[in-house]
Amino acid sequence: MTTDDIEMSWDLLNAYVDGELDRFMSAKVAAAVAQDATLAARVATLSKLKASVHQLEFSAGQLPPLPIGLQGRRFAAWRIYAAAASLVAVLAAGLLIHSHPAPKAAQAWLDGALAAQQQWLASASRNNPDDRTIVTIDAAAAARPLDLSDAQLKLVYVAQMPSSIGGETAFLGYRGPHGCMVGFWIGTPPAGLESAPKSLDAGDFRVRAWRDRVAGYALIAKGMDPTRIDRLAEAVARLVDPGQIVDDGIRTALRNVTRTGTACRV
């Protein structure tokens, strides 16, 4: 989206919300937001995300509770001991989609996911999370991170906020060994998502979204090989399936992700 030859990108809007722009550029963005309802909605979403989280140090032995939609599911003991895997999440209203368009009812839900992804990417570039594992998590959040260590993804970020369609959403951010950042968005399932992961790519972002009977999910990574994110989404869908027991078959599927396609371009 461009206004007066200035692209109103998510990065620019995030910098505006964080107060990082100079007075001239801040005034330009403010004027554009005042005249465009879509931009105003994006700024509001970023502001809510910024207000909903705080940072704390986190270790693998201090797992928070299970994410939305995962309570009461059966997990093998190996899952309890890891806090790893990458990032999630997804698509924004008004962006060019290069595969199947998202159903209109899911756009706001996906918009929040992409906003969470953008905020995380911006925060990670400032905080250099490779120095130590830092997880951003709401004090009242009910989210135990999924273990994606078999896919060589390490948890570095968690956030929770109200959903635009009601209920709560959780955003989990994971980092791969070569810097790939993968987001996972979990929340009240919007109308229009299918039961199997569906390609909803937006610009440089690879997006796979799906739902089950209790939650909606979106997985996102910038610059990831399409076949690799397909395999990752399939494995994660099995991991969160309420009818599945996490076993060696799922662990093998996660390991095979790293042998498929190429790593992210970061």
Rosetta silent file (secondary structure, phi, psi, omega in degrees, C-alpha in Angstrom):
SEQUENCE: MTTDDIEMSWDLLNAYVDGELDRFMSAKVAAAVAQDATLAARVATLSKLKASVHQLEFSAGQLPPLPIGLQGRRFAAWRIYAAAASLVAVLAAGLLIHSHPAPKAAQAWLDGALAAQQQWLASASRNNPDDRTIVTIDAAAAARPLDLSDAQLKLVYVAQMPSSIGGETAFLGYRGPHGCMVGFWIGTPPAGLESAPKSLDAGDFRVRAWRDRVAGYALIAKGMDPTRIDRLAEAVARLVDPGQIVDDGIRTALRNVTRTGTACRV
SCORE:     score description
SCORE:     0.000 S_00000001
   1 L     0.000  127.697 -174.861    0.000    0.000    0.000 S_00000001
   2 E  -122.291  135.614  177.381    1.510    3.323   -1.105 S_00000001
   3 E  -132.750  122.789 -179.570    0.625    6.870   -0.054 S_00000001
   4 L    51.206   45.811  178.355    2.362    9.934   -1.536 S_00000001
   5 L    66.019   12.613  175.817    5.129    7.684   -2.910 S_00000001
   6 E  -112.078  121.155  179.736    5.723    6.216    0.558 S_00000001
   7 E   -75.890  119.160  179.640    5.038    2.503    0.904 S_00000001
   8 L   -84.021   69.518 -177.535    2.999    1.923    4.065 S_00000001
   9 L   -77.522  166.933  175.927    4.633   -1.433    4.763 S_00000001
  10 H   -61.986  -37.360  178.568    4.246   -3.455    7.937 S_00000001
  11 H   -61.217  -43.775 -179.912    7.842   -2.550    8.842 S_00000001
  12 H   -65.992  -43.447  179.647    7.069    1.165    8.546 S_00000001
  13 H   -64.374  -37.836  178.433    3.833    0.859   10.531 S_00000001
  14 H   -65.379  -41.137  177.032    5.615   -1.123   13.226 S_00000001
  15 H   -63.849  -36.179  177.042    8.313    1.558   13.479 S_00000001
  16 H   -63.008  -47.010  179.571    5.542    4.172   13.745 S_00000001
  17 H   -63.353  -36.559 -179.248    3.877    2.289   16.620 S_00000001
  18 L   -80.603   -2.081  179.004    7.255    1.878   18.341 S_00000001
  19 L    71.130   30.528 -175.538    7.989    5.614   18.043 S_00000001
  20 L   -98.265   -3.139 -178.483   11.114    5.053   15.950 S_00000001
  21 L   -88.399  154.849  173.735   10.328    7.446   13.078 S_00000001
  22 L   -73.452  171.742 -173.387   11.504   11.033   12.816 S_00000001
  23 H   -61.656  -39.442 -178.841    8.929   13.812   13.142 S_00000001
  24 H   -63.940  -51.038 -177.710    8.495   14.252    9.401 S_00000001
  25 H   -68.286  -36.904  177.844    7.911   10.569    8.635 S_00000001
  26 H   -61.083  -40.276  178.555    5.750   10.084   11.715 S_00000001
  27 H   -66.311  -38.830  177.481    3.497   12.916   10.552 S_00000001
  28 H   -61.050  -46.041 -179.103    3.275   11.365    7.075 S_00000001
  29 H   -66.320  -42.622  179.844    2.226    8.005    8.507 S_00000001
  30 H   -59.746  -40.578  179.439   -0.254    9.598   10.909 S_00000001
  31 H   -66.102  -40.669  179.437   -1.893   11.467    8.041 S_00000001
  32 H   -66.240  -41.253  179.690   -2.134    8.311    5.951 S_00000001
  33 H   -63.811  -37.961 -179.208   -3.593    6.324    8.847 S_00000001
  34 H   -65.881  -22.666 -176.030   -6.204    9.006    9.462 S_00000001
  35 H  -104.723   -3.328 -173.986   -7.418    8.685    5.866 S_00000001
  36 L  -133.570  115.588 -176.447   -7.294    4.905    5.411 S_00000001
  37 H   -65.365  -34.105  179.611   -9.384    2.471    7.465 S_00000001
  38 H   -67.143  -44.491  176.481   -7.192   -0.509    6.548 S_00000001
  39 H   -62.403  -41.101  179.695   -4.031    1.248    7.723 S_00000001
  40 H   -61.420  -40.098  179.127   -5.821    2.345   10.888 S_00000001
  41 H   -65.903  -38.341  179.358   -6.838   -1.259   11.603 S_00000001
  42 H   -67.436  -42.359  177.543   -3.261   -2.452   11.130 S_00000001
  43 H   -62.754  -40.475  178.561   -1.877    0.216   13.458 S_00000001
  44 H   -63.064  -41.158  178.903   -4.518   -0.715   16.048 S_00000001
  45 H   -64.323  -45.116  178.011   -3.549   -4.388   15.800 S_00000001
  46 H   -62.482  -39.194  179.448    0.150   -3.610   16.209 S_00000001
  47 H   -64.651  -40.594  178.306   -0.604   -1.360   19.181 S_00000001
  48 H   -64.255  -42.259  178.202   -2.624   -4.114   20.876 S_00000001
  49 H   -61.858  -44.269 -179.176    0.180   -6.598   20.343 S_00000001
  50 H   -62.122  -37.312 -177.899    2.747   -4.194   21.746 S_00000001
  51 H   -79.152  -16.354 -170.310    0.615   -3.574   24.835 S_00000001
  52 H   -91.769   -8.327 -173.027   -0.175   -7.240   25.435 S_00000001
  53 L  -127.475  158.090  169.280    3.298   -8.653   26.023 S_00000001
  54 L  -141.517  162.587 -175.439    6.354   -8.223   28.193 S_00000001
  55 E   -98.523  146.478  172.951    9.739   -9.926   28.095 S_00000001
  56 E  -152.882  155.328  177.065   11.198  -12.415   30.517 S_00000001
  57 E   -76.229  150.173 -169.791   13.987  -14.937   30.462 S_00000001
  58 L  -143.566  137.464  176.194   12.836  -18.479   29.849 S_00000001
  59 L  -122.989  163.412 -176.766   14.420  -21.896   30.186 S_00000001
  60 L   -62.845  -22.137 -179.872   13.415  -25.313   28.883 S_00000001
  61 L   -86.202    1.987 -177.886   12.508  -26.385   32.413 S_00000001
  62 L  -122.412   58.864 -177.779    9.934  -23.603   32.816 S_00000001
  63 L   -70.930  131.904  171.076    7.337  -24.469   30.198 S_00000001
  64 L   -71.456  175.232 -178.527    4.164  -22.400   30.227 S_00000001
  65 L   -65.622  177.305 -178.551    0.788  -24.191   29.879 S_00000001
  66 L   -67.524  148.451  176.574   -0.552  -25.680   26.645 S_00000001
  67 L   -69.553  162.319  177.183   -1.607  -23.399   23.794 S_00000001
  68 L   -51.259  136.744  178.161   -5.226  -22.741   22.954 S_00000001
  69 L    85.791   -6.514 -177.640   -6.821  -25.755   21.321 S_00000001
  70 L  -111.471   -5.941 -178.886   -4.266  -28.192   22.759 S_00000001
  71 L   -61.039  138.043  174.807   -5.586  -28.667   26.304 S_00000001
  72 L    80.067    2.303  179.035   -6.421  -32.249   27.140 S_00000001
  73 L   -83.837  161.156 -174.309   -4.654  -33.756   24.144 S_00000001
  74 L   -94.126  128.214 -179.049   -2.404  -36.784   24.493 S_00000001
  75 L  -130.978  139.399  174.274    1.344  -36.257   24.249 S_00000001
  76 L   -68.039  156.936 -172.659    4.252  -38.646   24.564 S_00000001
  77 H   -61.415  -28.284 -176.417    6.640  -37.880   27.432 S_00000001
  78 H   -60.492  -26.501 -176.323    9.413  -36.626   25.131 S_00000001
  79 H   -69.872  -25.166 -173.020    7.443  -33.460   24.361 S_00000001
  80 H   -69.465  -23.893 -169.095    7.496  -32.253   27.937 S_00000001
  81 H   -98.221    5.207 -178.025   11.238  -31.726   28.017 S_00000001
  82 L  -123.567  149.976  172.143   11.809  -29.458   25.055 S_00000001
  83 L  -133.706   79.834 -176.030   11.124  -25.850   24.223 S_00000001
  84 L  -142.315  163.906  173.395   12.125  -25.527   20.619 S_00000001
  85 L   116.282  169.792 -158.073   10.963  -24.656   17.121 S_00000001
  86 L  -102.561 -149.039 -160.437   10.316  -21.614   15.065 S_00000001
  87 L   -96.816  167.827  178.430    7.882  -19.043   14.104 S_00000001
  88 E  -144.335  164.117  153.089    4.361  -18.801   12.840 S_00000001
  89 L   109.451 -153.178 -140.910    1.622  -16.976   11.398 S_00000001
  90 L  -166.612 -114.323 -150.432    0.370  -15.327    8.393 S_00000001
  91 L  -121.645  146.820 -177.457   -1.581  -13.213    6.088 S_00000001
  92 L  -118.292  146.731  174.856   -2.955   -9.687    5.973 S_00000001
  93 L   -62.004  136.224  176.790   -6.093   -8.226    4.489 S_00000001
  94 L    90.390   -8.958  178.580   -5.294   -6.263    1.370 S_00000001
  95 L   -83.281  154.335  175.894   -1.999   -8.013    0.578 S_00000001
  96 L   -73.008  126.266 -179.500   -1.394   -9.673   -2.787 S_00000001
  97 E  -106.623  129.605 -172.587   -1.847  -13.426   -2.396 S_00000001
  98 L   -95.505   -5.236  176.373    0.043  -15.596   -4.836 S_00000001
  99 L  -121.230 -118.922 -179.555   -1.839  -18.865   -4.327 S_00000001
 100 L   -86.485  133.819  177.911   -5.382  -19.387   -3.104 S_00000001
 101 L   -67.683  143.917  177.122   -7.109  -16.285   -1.687 S_00000001
 102 L   -72.799  142.428  174.823   -8.104  -16.502    1.956 S_00000001
 103 L   -57.395  145.539 -175.581  -11.851  -16.556    2.612 S_00000001
 104 H   -55.818  -38.020 -177.811  -13.109  -13.118    3.548 S_00000001
 105 H   -64.991  -22.592 -177.772  -14.170  -14.291    7.014 S_00000001
 106 H   -93.027   -6.593 -171.970  -10.588  -15.340    7.798 S_00000001
 107 H   -62.602  -46.436 -178.553   -8.889  -12.115    6.680 S_00000001
 108 H   -64.360  -39.237  178.600   -9.009  -10.238   10.001 S_00000001
 109 H   -61.782  -45.225  179.555   -7.810  -13.325   11.864 S_00000001
 110 H   -70.821  -31.551  177.190   -4.911  -13.730    9.468 S_00000001
 111 H   -60.661  -42.596  176.983   -4.185   -9.998    9.565 S_00000001
 112 H   -62.785  -37.669  179.026   -3.548  -10.279   13.293 S_00000001
 113 H   -63.944  -45.042  179.178   -1.208  -13.187   12.691 S_00000001
 114 H   -65.319  -37.505  177.238    0.872  -11.248   10.176 S_00000001
 115 H   -61.438  -42.330  178.243    0.993   -8.268   12.522 S_00000001
 116 H   -63.364  -40.186  178.019    2.341  -10.527   15.271 S_00000001
 117 H   -62.259  -47.154 -178.381    4.941  -11.907   12.866 S_00000001
 118 H   -63.193  -40.767  179.402    6.067   -8.445   11.797 S_00000001
 119 H   -64.078  -40.772  178.800    6.340   -7.244   15.375 S_00000001
 120 H   -64.177  -45.881  179.187    8.429  -10.254   16.284 S_00000001
 121 H   -58.690  -43.046  179.771   10.753   -9.809   13.309 S_00000001
 122 H   -65.731  -41.952  179.867   11.260   -6.152   14.195 S_00000001
 123 H   -65.483  -41.159 -178.803   11.860   -6.974   17.857 S_00000001
 124 H   -64.040  -36.921 -179.342   14.320   -9.750   17.015 S_00000001
 125 H   -67.616  -27.306  179.356   16.396   -7.442   14.815 S_00000001
 126 H   -85.577  -37.028 -169.493   16.762   -5.014   17.731 S_00000001
 127 H   -95.331   -8.055 -178.941   17.281   -7.487   20.578 S_00000001
 128 L    48.060   68.181 -173.643   19.623  -10.040   18.932 S_00000001
 129 H   -65.959   -8.837  178.441   17.831  -13.053   20.461 S_00000001
 130 H   -70.337  -17.760  179.615   20.716  -15.383   19.598 S_00000001
 131 H   -65.475  -34.027  179.721   22.586  -14.042   22.636 S_00000001
 132 L  -164.012  156.745  179.462   20.165  -15.834   24.954 S_00000001
 133 L   -77.043  115.667  177.945   16.765  -17.447   24.758 S_00000001
 134 E  -121.101  129.085  177.456   14.166  -14.747   25.422 S_00000001
 135 E  -116.377  130.043  174.329   10.476  -15.454   25.281 S_00000001
 136 E   -95.052  121.337 -173.612    7.884  -12.708   25.211 S_00000001
 137 L  -149.102  138.143  176.129    4.765  -13.973   26.962 S_00000001
 138 L   -68.206  142.635 -176.841    1.727  -12.489   28.637 S_00000001
 139 L   -59.437  -31.273 -177.465    1.653  -13.152   32.381 S_00000001
 140 L  -100.479   10.441 -174.719   -1.781  -14.782   32.098 S_00000001
 141 L   -65.535  143.940  176.196   -1.086  -16.645   28.862 S_00000001
 142 L  -111.868   73.484 -175.470   -2.167  -20.267   28.604 S_00000001
 143 L  -142.615  113.476  169.045    0.364  -21.537   26.100 S_00000001
 144 L   -94.916  123.066 -177.460    2.847  -24.379   26.274 S_00000001
 145 L   -61.742  142.595  172.849    5.077  -24.118   23.225 S_00000001
 146 L   -69.229  142.964  177.534    5.026  -26.972   20.755 S_00000001
 147 L   -87.166  109.796  177.815    8.266  -28.909   20.594 S_00000001
 148 L  -115.223   23.548 -176.309    9.651  -28.576   17.081 S_00000001
 149 H   -62.999  -28.615  178.188   13.244  -29.418   17.984 S_00000001
 150 H   -67.503  -19.390  173.453   13.215  -32.422   15.657 S_00000001
 151 H   -95.735   13.075  179.714   12.784  -29.924   12.816 S_00000001
 152 L    60.460   40.283  178.251   15.756  -27.962   14.252 S_00000001
 153 L  -119.425  128.794 -175.132   13.507  -25.100   15.363 S_00000001
 154 E  -113.491  130.638  179.716   14.022  -23.444   18.734 S_00000001
 155 E   -68.044  128.819  176.493   11.382  -21.447   20.562 S_00000001
 156 E  -129.664   -7.025 -173.449   12.433  -17.830   21.143 S_00000001
 157 E  -155.761  136.885  173.297    9.174  -15.879   21.381 S_00000001
 158 E  -140.586  137.226  176.068    5.604  -16.298   22.661 S_00000001
 159 E  -143.028  154.080  177.674    2.814  -13.715   22.775 S_00000001
 160 E  -139.858  141.217  179.783   -0.908  -13.813   23.473 S_00000001
 161 E  -155.253  162.934  176.487   -3.680  -11.324   22.741 S_00000001
 162 E   -63.336  148.048  178.149   -7.461  -11.234   22.184 S_00000001
 163 L   -86.185  151.257  177.431   -8.647  -12.392   18.763 S_00000001
 164 L   -68.398  -17.190  179.548  -10.494  -10.116   16.367 S_00000001
 165 L  -111.103   15.469  179.277  -13.224  -12.770   16.157 S_00000001
 166 L   101.482  154.934 -178.816  -13.403  -13.481   19.887 S_00000001
 167 L    80.221 -167.472 -178.955  -11.413  -15.642   22.277 S_00000001
 168 E  -113.500  155.252  173.520   -7.648  -15.611   22.710 S_00000001
 169 E  -126.161  149.164  175.455   -4.828  -16.200   20.268 S_00000001
 170 E  -121.195  139.647  177.373   -1.276  -17.396   20.894 S_00000001
 171 E  -120.921  123.225  178.725    1.724  -16.625   18.679 S_00000001
 172 E  -112.717  129.906  179.825    4.839  -18.799   18.935 S_00000001
 173 E  -112.334  128.299 -177.673    8.080  -17.711   17.287 S_00000001
 174 E  -122.308  149.436  178.991   10.809  -20.218   16.414 S_00000001
 175 E  -123.554  134.790  177.188   14.325  -19.795   15.023 S_00000001
 176 L   -88.624  172.186 -175.676   16.240  -22.309   12.914 S_00000001
 177 L   -65.828  -19.969  179.897   20.004  -22.963   13.035 S_00000001
 178 L  -108.717   16.212  175.581   20.616  -20.712   10.010 S_00000001
 179 L    96.044   -2.489  178.808   18.399  -17.848   11.173 S_00000001
 180 L   -62.680  133.833 -177.180   15.089  -18.880    9.607 S_00000001
 181 E  -115.076  118.068 -174.070   12.218  -17.432   11.645 S_00000001
 182 E  -118.115  130.812 -179.188    8.962  -19.415   11.674 S_00000001
 183 E  -110.940  146.568  178.247    5.749  -18.248   13.318 S_00000001
 184 E  -130.315  118.779 -176.488    2.784  -20.292   14.544 S_00000001
 185 E  -107.335  126.957 -176.734   -0.566  -18.574   15.181 S_00000001
 186 E  -129.463  130.961  179.127   -3.218  -20.460   17.190 S_00000001
 187 E  -171.064 -173.880  176.406   -6.694  -19.195   18.005 S_00000001
 188 L   -53.576  126.785 -174.128  -10.451  -19.421   17.693 S_00000001
 189 L   -69.777  122.954  176.516  -11.026  -20.948   14.234 S_00000001
 190 L   -77.578  156.705  175.457  -12.430  -18.441   11.732 S_00000001
 191 L   -64.900  141.898  174.384  -14.979  -19.487    9.147 S_00000001
 192 L   107.448  -20.923  176.935  -13.478  -20.476    5.824 S_00000001
 193 L   -76.544  148.879  179.997  -10.354  -22.376    6.853 S_00000001
 194 L   -97.920  170.196 -175.412  -10.099  -25.995    5.737 S_00000001
 195 L   -78.307  -19.555  177.148   -9.094  -29.051    7.756 S_00000001
 196 L  -108.015  147.181  179.212   -5.841  -29.584    5.823 S_00000001
 197 L   -53.686  131.994 -177.659   -3.055  -26.978    5.564 S_00000001
 198 E  -121.807  140.107  179.517   -3.735  -24.651    2.638 S_00000001
 199 E   -73.776  122.739  177.224   -1.293  -22.365    0.839 S_00000001
 200 L  -134.299   51.090 -175.557   -2.101  -18.684    1.454 S_00000001
 201 L   -58.662  143.794  178.947    1.212  -17.083    0.497 S_00000001
 202 E  -134.334  109.653 -178.687    1.477  -13.299    0.835 S_00000001
 203 L    59.766 -127.494  179.165    4.370  -11.533   -0.848 S_00000001
 204 L   -81.592   -5.050 -175.407    7.636  -13.073    0.402 S_00000001
 205 E   -90.491  125.505  171.152    5.827  -14.883    3.199 S_00000001
 206 E   -84.679  125.599 -175.267    5.020  -18.573    2.852 S_00000001
 207 E  -128.202  132.286  172.497    1.752  -19.184    4.699 S_00000001
 208 E  -129.254  124.923 -175.908   -0.056  -22.427    5.488 S_00000001
 209 E  -130.858  147.888  179.639   -3.347  -22.236    7.414 S_00000001
 210 E  -161.857  179.078  178.806   -5.892  -24.809    8.569 S_00000001
 211 E  -146.785  158.367  165.981   -8.354  -25.622   11.355 S_00000001
 212 L  -124.776 -162.705 -173.459   -9.660  -28.513   13.416 S_00000001
 213 L   -73.834  -11.889 -177.572  -12.758  -28.725   15.592 S_00000001
 214 L  -121.084  -17.084 -174.838  -11.300  -26.589   18.371 S_00000001
 215 L  -154.619  160.087  171.523   -8.771  -24.152   16.871 S_00000001
 216 E  -108.627  148.661 -175.229   -7.429  -22.428   13.785 S_00000001
 217 E  -134.929  144.744  174.418   -3.717  -22.513   12.937 S_00000001
 218 E  -140.351  130.667  179.015   -1.398  -20.536   10.673 S_00000001
 219 E  -115.835  133.025 -175.773    2.251  -21.264    9.965 S_00000001
 220 E  -141.781  142.977  174.717    4.431  -18.630    8.285 S_00000001
 221 E  -151.602  138.579 -178.957    8.048  -18.202    7.234 S_00000001
 222 E   -85.793  123.282  175.214    9.682  -15.608    5.029 S_00000001
 223 L    76.007   12.575  179.794   11.563  -17.020    2.068 S_00000001
 224 L   -77.763  144.852  175.597   11.116  -20.695    2.993 S_00000001
 225 L   -55.976  130.616 -176.825   11.121  -23.280    0.224 S_00000001
 226 H   -56.240  -39.579 -179.801    7.443  -24.037   -0.607 S_00000001
 227 H   -68.057  -36.711 -179.809    7.949  -27.793   -0.366 S_00000001
 228 H   -66.217  -44.579 -179.909    9.691  -27.476    2.993 S_00000001
 229 H   -70.336  -28.592  173.167    6.914  -25.417    4.579 S_00000001
 230 H   -59.526  -47.994 -179.065    4.372  -27.851    3.108 S_00000001
 231 H   -66.414  -39.028  178.669    6.102  -30.704    4.945 S_00000001
 232 H   -64.222  -44.061  179.758    6.442  -28.654    8.119 S_00000001
 233 H   -62.908  -40.402  178.325    2.756  -27.726    8.069 S_00000001
 234 H   -61.885  -42.465 -179.852    1.762  -31.358    7.533 S_00000001
 235 H   -67.772  -42.511  179.856    3.882  -32.442   10.513 S_00000001
 236 H   -66.191  -38.018  177.422    2.601  -29.647   12.761 S_00000001
 237 H   -60.534  -38.869  175.161   -0.991  -30.445   11.781 S_00000001
 238 H   -67.443  -37.654 -177.722   -0.402  -34.006   12.964 S_00000001
 239 H   -63.036  -37.476 -177.368    1.259  -32.706   16.117 S_00000001
 240 H   -95.806   -3.671 -179.226   -1.776  -30.651   17.150 S_00000001
 241 L   -61.996  123.112 -178.107   -4.409  -33.129   15.918 S_00000001
 242 L   -63.154  -18.142  179.807   -6.601  -34.057   18.927 S_00000001
 243 L   -92.663   -0.937 -175.829   -6.833  -37.615   17.625 S_00000001
 244 L  -101.111  143.858  166.089   -3.071  -38.139   17.372 S_00000001
 245 L   -99.439  130.737 -179.816   -0.598  -39.437   19.925 S_00000001
 246 L   -70.599  114.376 -174.498    2.794  -37.808   19.470 S_00000001
 247 L  -134.193 -170.897 -178.103    5.023  -40.744   18.548 S_00000001
 248 H   -64.008  -27.458  178.445    8.133  -41.618   16.571 S_00000001
 249 H   -63.297  -42.829  178.281    6.201  -41.251   13.310 S_00000001
 250 H   -69.977  -38.875  178.520    5.552  -37.571   13.953 S_00000001
 251 H   -62.511  -40.612  177.629    9.104  -37.052   15.158 S_00000001
 252 H   -63.887  -40.518  178.012   10.395  -38.622   11.942 S_00000001
 253 H   -60.782  -39.851  177.735    8.120  -36.353    9.895 S_00000001
 254 H   -66.043  -42.428  178.572    9.599  -33.327   11.673 S_00000001
 255 H   -62.418  -37.311 -178.376   13.163  -34.527   11.030 S_00000001
 256 H   -66.612  -20.324  178.036   12.371  -35.028    7.352 S_00000001
 257 H   -57.761  -41.727 -176.537   11.443  -31.343    7.075 S_00000001
 258 L   -71.576  -12.532  179.448   15.129  -30.400    7.265 S_00000001
 259 L  -100.034    4.540 -175.768   15.895  -32.781    4.393 S_00000001
 260 L  -110.360  129.880  176.107   13.276  -31.255    2.101 S_00000001
 261 L    62.820 -153.035 -177.921   13.916  -28.290   -0.193 S_00000001
 262 L  -119.744  161.410  179.713   16.215  -25.478    0.881 S_00000001
 263 L   -70.445  168.984  179.497   16.541  -23.365    4.010 S_00000001
 264 L   -61.566  150.400  171.392   15.006  -19.901    4.348 S_00000001
 265 L   -91.713  102.816 -178.626   16.585  -16.973    2.538 S_00000001
 266 L  -121.129    0.000    0.000   17.432  -14.631    5.420 S_00000001
